[in-house]
Amino acid sequence: MPRIVPPNAGQPIVDARGRPHQTFRAWSALVSRQGIITGSGTPEATVDAPQTSLYMDTSGAAGSVLYIKRDTDIAGDTTKGWVLV
């Protein structure tokens, strides 16, 4: 996962039309992907996420609720590579 560096404080985050600048949009997208992903059931082969992402199974039993995306992909499939923590 890339290091999160905030946008330059001296640069406006929106253009003259009020639309976000590309640098701010890229930063916002990166920050928004840092939260824990939640869902019901295992994320393996169903949830596409960058390496180091966390996933919480809301229907899981004790000891089987938290997963980490350890591998970027398995055989080119980016929905695979999740490991139960």
Number of C-alpha atoms within 10 A of each C-alpha: 10 5 6 11 9 11 15 10 7 6 10 12 16 14 10 8 6 8 10 15 14 12 15 17 15 12 14 15 11 15 13 9 14 14 10 14 16 16 15 12 14 21 26 16 13 11 18 18 21 18 16 15 18 23 25 20 17 14 13 14 8 7 8 15 19 21 22 19 25 16 15 18 17 12 8 8 11 20 19 21 23 28 16 17 12
